[in-house]
Amino acid sequence: MFNNFEFHSPEFLWLLLLIPLLALWNFFTRKKDSAKLKIASIKGFNVKSSFLPKLKPIVYALRLFALASIIIALARPRNVSISKKTKSNRGIDIVMAIDVSASMLAKDLKPNRLEALKRVATDFVNRRPNDRIGIVVYAGESFTQTPITSDKSIVKRTISEIKWGQLEGGTAIGMGLGSAVNRLKESKAKSKVIILLTDGVNNAGFVDPKTATELAKGNNIKVYTIGIGTNGMAAFPWAKDPRTGQITFKNQQVEIDETLLKHIAKETEGKYFRATNNTKLKAIYDEIDKLEKTKIEEFKYYNYTEKYRFWVFLGGLLLVFEFLLKNTIFKSFI
């Protein structure tokens, strides 16, 4: 009820402290307000008892209430209604280039690298309401899963549908980066970003990763690179059981071309990260989210409804009422 209520000049409310002081002053000086006449006896007078003298303090109370009303009016009570309008003045176009090679089924992240990434990437998309996002997937080849769009429901659905086996085997980092650059090179956004994630080394494709890096650099595209996988050994998919169709796993050494990923990030003024577990993967996307912020302008419009007129009217009415009582009903006692 009072969330949108305020006083324009609340310092006047300190004057309300005078009200109890004036009330006390009147209480201790009330006997001096009326003239006194001392006589030896009132037996010769026809005296009738009356309750009106007992109501005499009402007159002074009306004056105090009138003073309080005027003080409140001076403080200018008012209701405030606020309307907000936000404006994004710096849009960011982001392409997530995701490795979907078989090694992404490794279980060093839970339940595996690919599923862990999908959860974190979805959360990242939820936190970018003002940006456009596209999805590129790559293994031995690459293709655009979703063009750059502001429709986050499409982007999240695309992420949820990513799975291993869509592309031929291998890890074509150069092609994945090149496809992402192609998605962004015609973008008019003031900031263009690629998040390139892989868990291996470039061993397929016909595009040299360093050539794709130069293309990104020439188009003012910043590339954040992420190497996903633990240090040491991890359970990698090894073969598929012909009887059950289940994938069998075998411990192998994790190999990530960190030198290449660091080179890509450095040349494009991005940053390289290493995600060795689920917690670090989430922290990486959190950091990228903080590094690449869309600037938002918020405009607030204030509409004030003044309420002081009521208190001025009330104070004036009480003063008039006091004057009438003083000069009519209580005239004989004041």
Disulfide bonds with the S-S distance in Angstrom:
none
